[in-house]
Amino acid sequence: MSRRNGGDLVVEALAGLGARTVFGIPGQHALGLFDALGRSPLQFVSSRVENNAAFAADGYSRATGEPGVLFLSTGPGALTALAGLQEAYATGVPVVVVASQVPAAGLGGTRKGMLHQLDEQTAAAAQVTKTQRTVRTASAIGPALRSAWAEATAAPAGPVWVEVPQDLLLADTDLPATAAAAVAPVGPQPLAPELVTEASRLLAAARRPAIIAGGGVRRAEAEEALAALAERLDAVVVCSPGGHGAYPWEHPLSLQSWIEDRHVTDVLEDADVLLAVGTSLGEVTSNYFTMAPRGRLVQIDAEARVLGSNHPGLGLHADARTALELLSAALEPLDVCASDWHGEPARARVAATLDAVRARLDGQELGHERAFMQALRDGVPEDAQTFWDMTIAAYWGWSCWDSRRGGFHSAQGAGGLGYGFPAALGAAVGLSGTRNAGRVLAVSGDGSAMYSIAELATARQHDANVTWVIVDDGGYGILREYMTDTFGAATATELARPDFVALAESFGVPARRVEPGDVREALEQAWTASGPNVIVVPTLLRMFAPTHLA
């Protein structure tokens, strides 16, 4: 048998668990891991910055439904990835992180002056990962990764952290490879039947039921269960930014995703029973904590800490699909009240509310912004996976983007910059060669683009089918707008930036600069290409006026 080391035990275990692709950057303490990677069937995507590698693993997971896998080196490499992992942690995206460590002699609080040494690396990761463990023996590597995989994928999903000392990765081993096996499910205890009964009783008696569908609906693949329950109750439904696509956009009960509009907030406050599924009712979803429900709240979430965190109510600790299916079954024998929104049926209330939303926008001279967002939507196929940075276009997208048969993914969980392009790159890699293979869209501003510009080299190296739209307004546009509105002037928001077209071309990536009116045509042309490409749009977008300040 050819030589094997501790790194082989890691990659063999991951392959046995179903991993196909690994993201990361090699590092000194992780060389044993990468030596083994060269002998494995796993595809390796080498990013240029660890934070972007974490974003790529996140995007891979969102697009494929599989856990992303991330290899990190000790110290600076591991720490650089934490902001990317914060997004996965906040949004419930499963990522399995394997980080190297200093040799075992440097663990336990000693200060030997080893390169990259931290007092406690797992403590740094603890704020942005579900679990952390340090492997101390070769025989523990396989079981540790199997447990980590189960924890990452169990509701509530999220990133997990496994670290292996350098000497253990380099040491020869004659241990057998970890056998391929299904991991034991881990998750919340079964729902208490009395809570299901009480929730179904409240919903059946509701005259003005409303549902907020959060990201937990999508993560649990609970769209059909949500649709069935909404129809049974004749309930109005609005999706949070994370819940985009959880409910059909054009359905007559759909308030779409205008969660930041006061007209929609009024409807949610007026509901006599508000069902919140897979959402904490956090800052954006609550219209910046101004929503004050007057009726009863029923909240479903796989994360127990979410329940009751912003509003008191009946909390059901379960993943969305399990809870929605149980509620539908419990409602079967019950008489469900006909909806009555003060003399109007639910569908009429929805139509009137959306008309009011459109009228408010019509009064703000936002034709340029609305046309630009429509051009983006029309320029890509209905099943396109889209990834958005924290930029004005994304903030519009939270409210107005119809996902259709594709996916809308943004960094609203943690709110860090630089997410869009590396996440889209990871998605494109994951979808390549699958039945869902196709081009992926990334949207950034010029400020956020600079966080991940180095990944053009990664995209070129791996020929990732990513189209990157960079909206160039010469600065941090949303911060400029916030500061101007609040203080009358903006400070430190203007940026010197490169010629993005020339810069992309220096990486060997085709790029073009287009006017806003030509975006749709440029996207349609980009979509037929092979490999990465960039579209730069010099324009200034404005946000619609906030309603939570009125």
C-alpha positions in Angstrom: 0.0 0.0 0.0 1.3 3.5 -0.8 2.2 5.8 2.0 -0.7 7.5 3.8 -0.7 10.1 6.6 -3.2 11.8 8.9 -4.2 14.1 6.0 -5.4 11.0 4.1 -7.7 10.1 7.0 -9.3 13.5 6.7 -9.9 13.5 3.0 -11.0 9.8 3.0 -13.5 10.5 5.7 -14.9 13.5 3.8 -15.1 11.6 0.5 -16.9 8.8 2.4 -19.4 11.3 3.7 -20.2 12.5 0.2 -18.0 15.6 -0.2 -17.1 16.4 -3.8 -15.3 19.7 -3.5 -13.1 21.5 -1.1 -12.4 25.3 -0.9 -9.4 26.9 0.8 -5.8 28.0 0.6 -2.7 25.8 1.4 -0.7 26.7 4.5 2.4 25.5 6.3 0.7 23.6 9.1 -1.8 22.1 6.6 0.7 20.7 4.2 0.0 17.1 5.2 -3.7 17.8 4.5 -3.0 19.1 1.0 -0.5 16.3 0.3 -3.3 13.9 0.9 -5.7 16.0 -1.1 -3.6 15.3 -4.2 -4.3 11.6 -3.8 -8.0 11.9 -3.3 -11.0 12.2 -5.7 -11.9 15.6 -4.1 -11.9 18.7 -6.3 -9.9 21.5 -4.7 -10.8 25.2 -5.5 -7.9 27.4 -4.4 -9.2 30.9 -3.4 -6.9 33.9 -3.0 -8.2 35.1 0.4 -9.5 32.8 3.1 -12.6 34.9 3.8 -13.6 34.5 0.2 -13.0 30.7 0.4 -15.5 30.7 3.3 -18.0 32.6 1.1 -17.4 30.2 -1.7 -18.1 27.2 0.5 -21.3 29.0 1.6 -22.4 29.6 -2.0 -21.6 26.0 -2.9 -23.9 24.7 -0.2 -26.8 27.1 -0.9 -26.8 26.1 -4.6 -26.3 22.4 -4.3 -27.9 21.6 -0.9 -24.7 19.8 0.1 -22.4 20.9 3.0 -19.6 23.1 1.8 -16.1 22.0 2.9 -13.4 24.5 3.8 -9.7 23.8 4.5 -7.8 26.4 6.6 -4.3 26.9 7.8 -3.5 27.8 11.4 -3.7 31.3 12.9 -3.9 34.1 10.3 -5.5 31.9 7.7 -8.1 30.6 10.1 -8.9 34.0 11.5 -9.2 35.6 8.1 -12.1 33.2 7.3 -14.2 34.1 10.3 -16.2 36.9 8.8 -17.2 34.6 5.9 -18.2 31.9 8.4 -20.3 34.5 10.3 -22.5 34.8 7.3 -23.0 31.0 7.1 -23.7 30.8 10.8 -26.2 33.7 10.8 -28.0 32.2 7.8 -27.9 28.6 8.7 -25.7 27.3 5.9 -23.9 23.9 6.6 -20.1 24.2 6.2 -17.5 21.7 7.5 -14.3 23.5 8.4 -11.1 21.6 8.8 -8.4 23.8 10.2 -4.8 22.9 10.9 -3.2 23.5 14.3 0.3 24.0 15.6 2.0 20.7 16.7 0.4 19.1 19.7 3.2 20.2 21.9 2.1 23.8 21.4 -1.5 23.2 22.5 -2.9 23.7 26.0 -1.9 27.3 26.7 1.8 27.0 26.4 3.6 29.8 24.5 6.4 28.1 22.6 6.6 30.9 20.0 5.5 28.6 17.2 4.6 30.2 13.9 0.8 31.1 13.7 0.3 30.0 17.3 -2.9 31.2 19.0 -3.8 30.8 22.7 -7.0 29.1 21.8 -8.0 28.9 18.1 -11.3 27.2 18.8 -12.3 30.1 21.0 -11.9 32.4 18.1 -14.1 30.2 16.0 -16.8 29.7 18.7 -18.7 32.9 17.9 -19.3 31.9 14.2 -19.6 28.1 14.3 -22.1 25.6 15.9 -19.4 23.3 17.4 -15.6 23.2 17.7 -13.3 20.3 18.4 -9.6 19.6 18.3 -8.6 16.1 17.2 -5.8 14.6 19.3 -5.3 11.1 17.8 -5.4 9.6 14.4 -8.2 7.2 15.2 -10.4 10.1 16.3 -10.2 11.9 12.9 -12.9 9.8 11.1 -15.4 9.9 14.0 -14.8 13.6 14.6 -15.6 14.4 10.9 -18.6 12.1 10.9 -20.0 13.9 14.0 -19.2 17.3 12.5 -21.0 16.5 9.3 -24.1 15.4 11.2 -24.0 18.6 13.3 -23.5 20.9 10.2 -26.5 19.5 8.4 -28.9 19.1 11.4 -31.5 21.8 11.8 -30.6 24.4 12.6 -27.8 23.9 10.0 -24.6 25.9 10.2 -20.8 25.8 10.0 -18.8 23.4 12.3 -15.1 23.5 13.1 -12.6 20.6 13.3 -8.9 21.2 13.8 -6.1 18.8 13.5 -2.5 19.5 14.7 0.3 19.6 12.1 2.2 16.6 13.4 -0.9 14.5 13.3 -1.6 15.5 9.7 2.0 14.6 8.7 2.3 11.3 10.7 2.3 8.1 8.8 -0.8 5.9 9.4 -1.9 2.3 8.7 -5.4 2.9 9.9 -8.1 2.0 7.4 -10.0 4.7 5.7 -13.2 5.8 7.4 -16.0 3.7 5.9 -18.7 5.4 3.9 -21.8 5.5 6.0 -24.8 7.6 6.6 -24.5 9.9 9.6 -27.0 9.7 12.4 -29.5 12.5 12.3 -29.3 15.2 14.9 -32.0 17.7 15.6 -34.7 19.0 17.9 -36.8 16.6 19.9 -40.3 15.8 18.4 -42.7 18.6 18.7 -44.9 18.5 21.8 -48.4 17.5 20.6 -50.1 19.9 22.8 -48.3 22.8 21.2 -49.3 21.6 17.7 -52.9 21.3 18.9 -52.9 24.8 20.4 -51.3 26.3 17.3 -53.8 24.6 15.0 -56.6 25.8 17.1 -55.4 29.4 16.9 -55.0 29.2 13.2 -58.3 27.6 12.5 -60.1 30.4 14.5 -58.2 33.2 12.8 -60.2 35.6 10.6 -57.1 37.6 9.5 -54.3 35.0 9.3 -50.9 36.1 8.0 -47.7 34.2 7.4 -44.1 35.4 7.3 -41.9 32.9 5.4 -38.2 33.2 6.4 -35.1 31.5 5.2 -35.9 28.4 7.4 -38.6 27.5 4.9 -36.2 27.3 2.1 -33.5 25.5 4.1 -36.1 22.8 5.1 -37.5 22.6 1.6 -40.9 23.4 3.0 -42.3 25.4 0.1 -45.0 22.9 -0.7 -46.0 22.5 2.9 -46.2 26.3 3.3 -48.3 26.6 0.1 -50.7 23.9 1.3 -51.2 25.6 4.8 -51.6 29.0 3.3 -54.3 27.8 1.0 -56.1 25.9 3.8 -56.1 29.1 6.0 -56.6 31.6 3.1 -53.7 33.4 4.7 -51.7 36.3 3.2 -48.0 35.5 2.9 -44.9 37.7 2.8 -41.4 36.4 2.4 -38.4 37.8 4.2 -35.2 38.5 2.3 -33.9 35.1 3.3 -37.2 33.5 2.4 -37.2 34.7 -1.2 -38.8 32.1 -3.4 -40.5 30.3 -0.5 -43.9 31.3 -1.8 -45.0 32.0 -5.4 -44.5 35.7 -6.3 -47.6 36.1 -8.3 -49.9 34.1 -6.1 -53.0 36.2 -5.2 -52.2 35.6 -1.5 -48.6 36.8 -1.9 -47.4 40.1 -0.5 -44.2 39.2 -2.3 -41.2 40.5 -0.3 -42.1 44.1 0.4 -41.3 43.4 4.1 -39.7 46.9 4.5 -42.8 48.7 3.4 -45.2 50.2 6.0 -48.2 49.1 4.0 -47.2 45.5 4.4 -46.2 46.1 8.1 -49.7 47.4 8.7 -51.2 44.1 7.3 -48.9 42.0 9.6 -49.8 44.1 12.6 -53.5 43.8 11.8 -53.4 40.0 11.6 -55.3 38.3 14.5 -52.9 35.4 14.2 -49.4 35.9 12.7 -47.5 32.7 11.8 -43.7 33.3 11.6 -41.9 30.4 10.0 -38.1 30.1 9.9 -37.4 33.7 10.9 -36.4 35.5 14.1 -38.4 38.5 13.1 -35.2 40.4 13.2 -34.1 43.8 12.0 -35.1 43.8 8.4 -38.0 41.4 8.6 -39.6 43.5 11.4 -39.2 46.7 9.3 -36.3 47.7 11.6 -38.1 46.6 14.8 -41.1 48.9 14.2 -43.6 46.0 13.6 -45.7 45.5 16.7 -48.1 42.6 16.1 -51.5 43.1 17.8 -52.7 39.5 17.4 -51.4 36.2 18.6 -48.0 35.1 17.3 -47.1 31.5 16.5 -43.4 31.1 15.7 -41.7 28.1 14.2 -37.9 27.7 14.1 -35.3 25.0 14.3 -33.1 27.4 16.4 -34.5 27.5 19.9 -32.8 30.8 20.7 -35.0 32.5 18.1 -38.3 31.6 19.6 -39.7 34.6 21.5 -36.5 36.6 21.0 -38.3 39.7 19.6 -42.0 39.1 20.3 -43.7 36.8 22.8 -45.7 34.0 21.3 -46.4 30.3 21.0 -43.0 28.8 20.0 -42.7 25.6 18.1 -39.1 24.3 18.1 -38.8 22.3 14.8 -37.7 22.6 11.3 -40.2 24.3 9.0 -41.3 21.4 7.0 -41.9 19.1 10.0 -44.0 21.8 11.8 -46.0 22.9 8.8 -46.9 19.3 7.9 -48.0 18.6 11.4 -50.1 21.7 11.5 -51.7 20.9 8.2 -52.6 17.4 9.5 -54.0 18.9 12.8 -56.1 21.3 10.8 -57.7 18.6 8.7 -60.6 17.7 11.1 -61.1 21.4 12.2 -63.5 24.0 10.9 -61.4 26.8 9.5 -62.9 30.2 9.7 -63.3 32.1 6.4 -60.9 35.0 6.2 -62.3 38.4 6.7 -60.1 41.5 6.6 -62.6 44.0 7.8 -65.1 43.1 5.2 -62.6 42.2 2.5 -61.3 38.8 1.4 -57.6 38.1 1.9 -56.9 38.3 -1.9 -58.5 41.8 -2.1 -56.4 43.0 0.9 -53.3 41.7 -0.8 -54.1 43.4 -4.1 -54.9 46.7 -2.4 -51.7 46.5 -0.4 -49.5 45.9 -3.4 -51.3 48.8 -5.2 -50.4 51.0 -2.3 -46.8 49.9 -2.4 -46.5 50.7 -6.1 -48.2 54.1 -5.6 -45.7 55.0 -2.9 -42.8 54.1 -5.2 -44.4 56.0 -8.1 -44.3 59.1 -5.9 -40.6 59.0 -5.4 -39.2 59.3 -8.9 -37.5 55.9 -8.8 -38.1 55.0 -12.4 -34.3 54.5 -13.1 -33.9 52.1 -10.2 -37.0 50.1 -11.0 -36.1 49.9 -14.6 -32.5 48.8 -13.7 -33.8 46.0 -11.4 -36.2 44.8 -14.1 -33.4 44.7 -16.6 -31.4 42.5 -14.3 -34.4 40.2 -13.8 -35.2 40.1 -17.5 -31.6 39.5 -18.5 -31.1 36.2 -16.8 -33.1 32.9 -17.1 -35.9 32.1 -14.7 -33.9 29.4 -13.0 -30.8 31.5 -12.4 -29.1 31.3 -9.1 -28.2 34.8 -8.0 -25.8 36.1 -5.3 -25.8 39.6 -4.0 -23.4 41.8 -2.1 -24.6 44.3 0.5 -25.2 47.0 -2.0 -28.1 49.2 -3.1 -29.1 46.8 -5.9 -29.3 44.0 -3.3 -31.4 46.1 -0.9 -33.8 46.7 -3.8 -33.6 43.0 -4.6 -34.7 42.1 -1.0 -38.1 43.7 -1.8 -38.6 43.5 -5.6 -36.7 40.4 -6.9 -38.9 37.6 -8.2 -36.8 34.5 -7.8 -39.1 32.6 -10.2 -37.6 29.1 -10.5 -34.1 30.1 -9.4 -32.6 31.3 -6.1 -31.9 34.7 -4.5 -29.0 34.7 -2.0 -27.6 37.7 -0.2 -25.4 38.4 2.8 -28.2 39.9 4.9 -27.5 37.3 7.7 -24.3 38.9 9.0 -24.2 41.9 6.6 -20.5 41.7 5.6 -19.1 43.0 2.3 -17.6 40.9 -0.4 -20.0 38.0 -0.4 -21.6 38.1 -3.8 -18.8 37.1 -6.3 -17.0 34.4 -4.3 -20.3 32.8 -3.2 -21.5 32.8 -6.8 -18.1 31.3 -7.8 -18.7 28.5 -5.3 -22.2 27.9 -6.6 -21.0 27.7 -10.2 -18.4 25.1 -9.2 -20.9 23.1 -7.3 -23.5 23.1 -10.1 -21.0 22.3 -12.8 -21.6 18.8 -14.2 -25.0 18.4 -12.5 -28.5 18.5 -13.9 -28.8 22.0 -12.6 -25.6 23.2 -14.3 -25.7 26.7 -15.6 -24.4 30.2 -15.3 -24.6 32.0 -12.0 -25.1 35.8 -11.4 -23.2 37.9 -8.9 -24.1 41.5 -8.2 -21.8 43.9 -6.3 -21.1 47.6 -5.9 -17.7 49.0 -6.7 -16.9 49.2 -3.0 -17.8 45.6 -2.2 -16.3 44.3 -5.4 -12.8 45.3 -4.1 -13.2 42.9 -1.2 -13.3 39.9 -3.6 -11.6 41.2 -6.8 -8.7 38.7 -6.3 -11.1 35.9 -6.9 -11.2 36.7 -10.6 -8.0 34.7 -10.7 -9.8 31.8 -9.0 -12.8 32.1 -11.4 -10.4 32.1 -14.4 -8.3 29.2 -13.1 -11.4 27.0 -12.7 -13.4 28.4 -15.6 -16.4 29.1 -13.4 -19.5 30.1 -15.2 -20.1 33.3 -13.3 -21.3 36.6 -14.6 -20.4 39.4 -12.3 -22.3 42.7 -12.5 -20.5 45.6 -10.8 -22.6 48.7 -10.2 -20.0 51.4 -10.1 -21.2 54.6 -8.4 -17.8 55.7 -7.1 -18.2 54.9 -3.4 -20.1 53.1 -0.7 -23.4 54.2 -2.1 -25.7 53.1 0.7 -23.5 54.6 3.4 -23.3 57.8 1.4 -27.1 57.9 1.3 -27.5 57.1 5.0 -25.0 59.8 6.1 -26.4 62.4 3.8 -30.0 61.8 5.0 -28.9 61.8 8.7 -26.2 64.4 8.8 -26.6 66.4 5.6 -23.3 65.3 4.2 -21.3 62.1 3.8 -17.8 61.5 5.1 -15.3 58.9 3.9 -17.7 57.2 1.5 -16.0 58.2 -1.8 -13.6 55.8 -3.3 -10.7 55.8 -5.8 -11.3 52.6 -7.8 -9.7 50.8 -10.7 -10.8 50.5 -14.3 -12.8 47.3 -13.6 -12.9 46.4 -17.2 -9.1 46.6 -17.6 -8.6 44.9 -14.3 -10.8 42.0 -15.2 -9.1 41.6 -18.6 -5.7 41.5 -16.8 -6.9 38.3 -15.2 -7.9 37.0 -18.6 -11.6 37.5 -17.8 -13.7 39.1 -20.6 -15.4 42.4 -19.4 -17.4 45.2 -20.8 -18.7 48.6 -19.6 -22.4 49.2 -20.5 -24.9 51.9 -19.8 -27.9 51.0 -17.6 -30.2 50.8 -20.5 -28.1 48.1 -22.1 -27.8 45.8 -19.1 -30.4 43.3 -20.3 -28.8 42.8 -23.6 -25.3 42.5 -22.0 -26.6 39.9 -19.6 -28.2 37.9 -22.4 -24.9 37.9 -24.3 -22.9 37.0 -21.2 -25.2 34.1 -20.4 -24.2 32.3 -23.6 -20.4 32.5 -22.9 -18.2 30.0 -21.3 -16.2 30.7 -18.1 -16.3 34.0 -16.1 -17.2 37.4 -17.4 -17.8 40.9 -15.9 -20.3 43.6 -16.7 -19.5 47.1 -15.3 -22.4 49.5 -15.1 -21.5 53.1 -14.1 -24.7 54.4 -12.5 -26.0 55.9 -9.3 -28.9 54.0 -7.7 -31.0 55.4 -4.9 -33.0 53.6 -2.3 -36.7 54.0 -1.8 -37.6 56.1 1.2 -37.6 54.1 4.4 -41.0 53.7 6.0 -39.7 52.8 9.5 -38.6 56.5 10.1 -42.0 58.0 9.2 
